[in-house]
Amino acid sequence: ADTFTQADANGDGNLSFKEAIAGIPALTQAVFDALDTNGDGYLSPDELGVDAGSDCSGCRGVRPTWLGDAMTAMLGLIGLAMVAAAKKW
């Protein structure tokens, strides 16, 4: 949540592509567009799974998102495929 707030240079509560790449230079337009689920050209805290209003001291203020779950599942499947391929040798 703090990183989102820092990246939001104009303080409008959303991240433009320019603001997002300032914090993550490797971010591509294609990934930005995939995260921009409502297609407005900006990333909101909801689209990123960030709870910008979180005041708890024991959490990071981040909620799981479907994209994060999909990435985790994909990495798990890649790992299983690598183990299976190694057993064939």
Backbone as JSON Lines, residues from 0, in Angstrom:
{"i":0,"aa":"A","n":[0.82,-1.19,0.0],"ca":[0.0,0.0,0.0],"c":[0.87,1.25,0.0]}
{"i":1,"aa":"D","n":[1.96,1.23,0.77],"ca":[2.86,2.38,0.79],"c":[3.52,2.59,-0.56]}
{"i":2,"aa":"T","n":[3.91,1.5,-1.22],"ca":[4.54,1.61,-2.53],"c":[3.56,2.19,-3.54]}
{"i":3,"aa":"F","n":[2.3,1.78,-3.48],"ca":[1.29,2.32,-4.39],"c":[1.17,3.83,-4.18]}
{"i":4,"aa":"T","n":[1.09,4.24,-2.94],"ca":[0.96,5.66,-2.61],"c":[2.17,6.45,-3.1]}
{"i":5,"aa":"Q","n":[3.36,5.9,-2.93],"ca":[4.58,6.57,-3.4],"c":[4.61,6.67,-4.92]}
{"i":6,"aa":"A","n":[4.14,5.63,-5.61],"ca":[4.16,5.64,-7.08],"c":[3.13,6.59,-7.65]}
{"i":7,"aa":"D","n":[2.07,6.86,-6.91],"ca":[1.0,7.75,-7.37],"c":[1.47,9.2,-7.27]}
{"i":8,"aa":"A","n":[2.27,9.62,-8.24],"ca":[2.94,10.92,-8.2],"c":[1.97,12.1,-8.15]}
{"i":9,"aa":"N","n":[0.83,12.0,-8.84],"ca":[-0.11,13.12,-8.85],"c":[-1.19,13.0,-7.77]}
{"i":10,"aa":"G","n":[-1.17,11.93,-6.99],"ca":[-2.08,11.77,-5.86],"c":[-3.54,11.56,-6.22]}
{"i":11,"aa":"D","n":[-3.81,11.06,-7.45],"ca":[-5.21,10.88,-7.86],"c":[-5.8,9.53,-7.45]}
{"i":12,"aa":"G","n":[-4.99,8.69,-6.8],"ca":[-5.5,7.39,-6.34],"c":[-5.42,6.3,-7.38]}
{"i":13,"aa":"N","n":[-4.83,6.58,-8.54],"ca":[-4.64,5.61,-9.61],"c":[-3.22,5.74,-10.15]}
{"i":14,"aa":"L","n":[-2.76,4.69,-10.84],"ca":[-1.44,4.74,-11.45],"c":[-1.57,4.75,-12.97]}
{"i":15,"aa":"S","n":[-0.97,5.74,-13.59],"ca":[-0.86,5.75,-15.05],"c":[0.29,4.83,-15.43]}
{"i":16,"aa":"F","n":[0.42,4.52,-16.71],"ca":[1.53,3.69,-17.16],"c":[2.86,4.36,-16.81]}
{"i":17,"aa":"K","n":[2.93,5.68,-16.99],"ca":[4.16,6.43,-16.69],"c":[4.52,6.32,-15.21]}
{"i":18,"aa":"E","n":[3.53,6.44,-14.33],"ca":[3.78,6.31,-12.9],"c":[4.2,4.88,-12.55]}
{"i":19,"aa":"A","n":[3.55,3.9,-13.18],"ca":[3.84,2.5,-12.88],"c":[5.26,2.12,-13.3]}
{"i":20,"aa":"I","n":[5.7,2.57,-14.48],"ca":[7.06,2.19,-14.92],"c":[8.14,2.95,-14.16]}
{"i":21,"aa":"A","n":[7.78,4.05,-13.53],"ca":[8.76,4.74,-12.68],"c":[9.13,3.85,-11.5]}
{"i":22,"aa":"G","n":[8.18,3.07,-11.0],"ca":[8.43,2.16,-9.88],"c":[8.9,0.79,-10.32]}
{"i":23,"aa":"I","n":[8.43,0.35,-11.51],"ca":[8.8,-0.97,-12.04],"c":[9.21,-0.78,-13.5]}
{"i":24,"aa":"P","n":[10.47,-0.43,-13.75],"ca":[10.92,-0.13,-15.11],"c":[10.73,-1.26,-16.12]}
{"i":25,"aa":"A","n":[10.71,-2.51,-15.66],"ca":[10.56,-3.64,-16.57],"c":[9.1,-3.89,-16.98]}
{"i":26,"aa":"L","n":[8.17,-3.15,-16.41],"ca":[6.75,-3.33,-16.73],"c":[6.49,-3.01,-18.2]}
{"i":27,"aa":"T","n":[5.81,-3.9,-18.89],"ca":[5.48,-3.66,-20.29],"c":[4.07,-3.13,-20.42]}
{"i":28,"aa":"Q","n":[3.78,-2.52,-21.54],"ca":[2.44,-2.0,-21.79],"c":[1.43,-3.15,-21.8]}
{"i":29,"aa":"A","n":[1.84,-4.3,-22.34],"ca":[0.93,-5.46,-22.4],"c":[0.53,-5.93,-21.0]}
{"i":30,"aa":"V","n":[1.48,-5.98,-20.07],"ca":[1.17,-6.41,-18.7],"c":[0.31,-5.35,-18.03]}
{"i":31,"aa":"F","n":[0.65,-4.08,-18.22],"ca":[-0.15,-2.99,-17.66],"c":[-1.59,-3.11,-18.14]}
{"i":32,"aa":"D","n":[-1.77,-3.31,-19.45],"ca":[-3.12,-3.43,-20.02],"c":[-3.87,-4.64,-19.46]}
{"i":33,"aa":"A","n":[-3.16,-5.74,-19.22],"ca":[-3.8,-6.93,-18.66],"c":[-4.26,-6.67,-17.21]}
{"i":34,"aa":"L","n":[-3.49,-5.89,-16.47],"ca":[-3.87,-5.56,-15.1],"c":[-5.0,-4.53,-15.05]}
{"i":35,"aa":"D","n":[-5.1,-3.71,-16.08],"ca":[-6.13,-2.66,-16.17],"c":[-7.44,-3.3,-16.6]}
{"i":36,"aa":"T","n":[-8.09,-3.99,-15.67],"ca":[-9.27,-4.79,-16.01],"c":[-10.47,-3.97,-16.46]}
{"i":37,"aa":"N","n":[-10.57,-2.71,-16.04],"ca":[-11.7,-1.9,-16.49],"c":[-11.38,-1.07,-17.74]}
{"i":38,"aa":"G","n":[-10.13,-1.16,-18.23],"ca":[-9.76,-0.53,-19.49],"c":[-9.73,0.99,-19.49]}
{"i":39,"aa":"D","n":[-9.58,1.61,-18.31],"ca":[-9.6,3.07,-18.26],"c":[-8.22,3.71,-18.44]}
{"i":40,"aa":"G","n":[-7.18,2.88,-18.6],"ca":[-5.84,3.41,-18.79],"c":[-5.1,3.69,-17.5]}
{"i":41,"aa":"Y","n":[-5.69,3.33,-16.37],"ca":[-5.09,3.54,-15.06],"c":[-5.23,2.28,-14.23]}
{"i":42,"aa":"L","n":[-4.31,2.07,-13.31],"ca":[-4.41,0.95,-12.37],"c":[-4.89,1.48,-11.03]}
{"i":43,"aa":"S","n":[-5.99,0.94,-10.57],"ca":[-6.54,1.34,-9.28],"c":[-6.03,0.37,-8.21]}
{"i":44,"aa":"P","n":[-6.15,0.75,-6.94],"ca":[-5.77,-0.18,-5.88],"c":[-6.54,-1.51,-5.97]}
{"i":45,"aa":"D","n":[-7.83,-1.44,-6.33],"ca":[-8.62,-2.67,-6.48],"c":[-8.06,-3.58,-7.56]}
{"i":46,"aa":"E","n":[-7.68,-3.01,-8.7],"ca":[-7.16,-3.82,-9.8],"c":[-5.85,-4.5,-9.42]}
{"i":47,"aa":"L","n":[-5.1,-3.9,-8.51],"ca":[-3.82,-4.47,-8.09],"c":[-3.93,-5.28,-6.81]}
{"i":48,"aa":"G","n":[-5.13,-5.33,-6.22],"ca":[-5.31,-6.09,-4.99],"c":[-4.68,-5.41,-3.79]}
{"i":49,"aa":"V","n":[-4.57,-4.08,-3.84],"ca":[-3.97,-3.32,-2.75],"c":[-5.07,-2.69,-1.92]}
{"i":50,"aa":"D","n":[-4.98,-2.85,-0.61],"ca":[-5.91,-2.21,0.3],"c":[-5.24,-0.93,0.79]}
{"i":51,"aa":"A","n":[-5.42,0.15,0.05],"ca":[-4.74,1.41,0.36],"c":[-5.16,1.98,1.71]}
{"i":52,"aa":"G","n":[-6.3,1.56,2.25],"ca":[-6.76,2.08,3.52],"c":[-6.41,1.2,4.7]}
{"i":53,"aa":"S","n":[-5.57,0.21,4.48],"ca":[-5.24,-0.73,5.55],"c":[-4.39,-0.06,6.62]}
{"i":54,"aa":"D","n":[-4.88,-0.13,7.86],"ca":[-4.14,0.44,8.97],"c":[-3.54,-0.63,9.88]}
{"i":55,"aa":"C","n":[-3.62,-1.89,9.48],"ca":[-3.1,-2.93,10.36],"c":[-1.58,-2.94,10.3]}
{"i":56,"aa":"S","n":[-0.95,-3.2,11.42],"ca":[0.5,-3.18,11.46],"c":[1.11,-4.53,11.14]}
{"i":57,"aa":"G","n":[0.3,-5.57,11.11],"ca":[0.85,-6.9,10.87],"c":[0.63,-7.42,9.47]}
{"i":58,"aa":"C","n":[0.17,-6.6,8.56],"ca":[-0.05,-7.07,7.2],"c":[0.58,-6.12,6.21]}
{"i":59,"aa":"R","n":[0.61,-6.52,4.97],"ca":[1.18,-5.69,3.93],"c":[0.11,-4.88,3.21]}
{"i":60,"aa":"G","n":[-1.14,-5.11,3.52],"ca":[-2.21,-4.39,2.85],"c":[-2.48,-4.9,1.45]}
{"i":61,"aa":"V","n":[-2.14,-6.14,1.19],"ca":[-2.3,-6.7,-0.15],"c":[-3.26,-7.88,-0.08]}
{"i":62,"aa":"R","n":[-4.24,-7.89,-0.98],"ca":[-5.17,-9.01,-1.08],"c":[-4.77,-9.88,-2.25]}
{"i":63,"aa":"P","n":[-5.04,-11.17,-2.18],"ca":[-4.77,-12.03,-3.33],"c":[-5.62,-11.61,-4.52]}
{"i":64,"aa":"T","n":[-5.08,-11.76,-5.7],"ca":[-5.82,-11.46,-6.92],"c":[-5.85,-12.7,-7.79]}
{"i":65,"aa":"W","n":[-6.74,-12.71,-8.75],"ca":[-6.83,-13.87,-9.66],"c":[-5.54,-14.0,-10.46]}
{"i":66,"aa":"L","n":[-4.9,-12.88,-10.81],"ca":[-3.67,-12.95,-11.59],"c":[-2.56,-13.57,-10.75]}
{"i":67,"aa":"G","n":[-2.46,-13.2,-9.5],"ca":[-1.45,-13.79,-8.62],"c":[-1.69,-15.28,-8.42]}
{"i":68,"aa":"D","n":[-2.95,-15.67,-8.27],"ca":[-3.28,-17.09,-8.13],"c":[-2.92,-17.86,-9.39]}
{"i":69,"aa":"A","n":[-3.2,-17.28,-10.54],"ca":[-2.89,-17.93,-11.82],"c":[-1.38,-18.07,-12.0]}
{"i":70,"aa":"M","n":[-0.64,-17.04,-11.63],"ca":[0.82,-17.1,-11.76],"c":[1.4,-18.17,-10.83]}
{"i":71,"aa":"T","n":[0.88,-18.25,-9.62],"ca":[1.34,-19.26,-8.67],"c":[1.05,-20.66,-9.19]}
{"i":72,"aa":"A","n":[-0.14,-20.86,-9.72],"ca":[-0.5,-22.17,-10.28],"c":[0.39,-22.52,-11.46]}
{"i":73,"aa":"M","n":[0.66,-21.54,-12.33],"ca":[1.49,-21.79,-13.5],"c":[2.91,-22.16,-13.08]}
{"i":74,"aa":"L","n":[3.46,-21.46,-12.1],"ca":[4.8,-21.79,-11.63],"c":[4.84,-23.18,-11.01]}
{"i":75,"aa":"G","n":[3.78,-23.56,-10.31],"ca":[3.69,-24.91,-9.76],"c":[3.68,-25.97,-10.84]}
{"i":76,"aa":"L","n":[2.93,-25.72,-11.91],"ca":[2.87,-26.68,-13.01],"c":[4.21,-26.78,-13.74]}
{"i":77,"aa":"I","n":[4.89,-25.67,-13.89],"ca":[6.22,-25.68,-14.52],"c":[7.19,-26.49,-13.67]}
{"i":78,"aa":"G","n":[7.11,-26.3,-12.35],"ca":[7.96,-27.07,-11.45],"c":[7.7,-28.56,-11.54]}
{"i":79,"aa":"L","n":[6.42,-28.94,-11.6],"ca":[6.08,-30.37,-11.74],"c":[6.57,-30.93,-13.07]}
{"i":80,"aa":"A","n":[6.45,-30.14,-14.13],"ca":[6.93,-30.59,-15.44],"c":[8.44,-30.79,-15.43]}
{"i":81,"aa":"M","n":[9.15,-29.91,-14.73],"ca":[10.61,-30.04,-14.65],"c":[11.01,-31.29,-13.87]}
{"i":82,"aa":"V","n":[10.29,-31.58,-12.8],"ca":[10.57,-32.79,-12.01],"c":[10.29,-34.02,-12.85]}
{"i":83,"aa":"A","n":[9.18,-34.02,-13.57],"ca":[8.83,-35.17,-14.42],"c":[9.88,-35.38,-15.51]}
{"i":84,"aa":"A","n":[10.34,-34.28,-16.11],"ca":[11.35,-34.39,-17.17],"c":[12.67,-34.89,-16.6]}
{"i":85,"aa":"A","n":[13.02,-34.48,-15.39],"ca":[14.27,-34.91,-14.77],"c":[14.24,-36.4,-14.45]}
{"i":86,"aa":"K","n":[13.08,-36.93,-14.1],"ca":[12.96,-38.36,-13.78],"c":[13.13,-39.23,-15.01]}
{"i":87,"aa":"K","n":[12.84,-38.69,-16.2],"ca":[13.0,-39.45,-17.43],"c":[14.46,-39.67,-17.79]}
{"i":88,"aa":"W","n":[15.34,-38.8,-17.31],"ca":[16.76,-38.92,-17.62],"c":[17.32,-40.0,-16.75]}
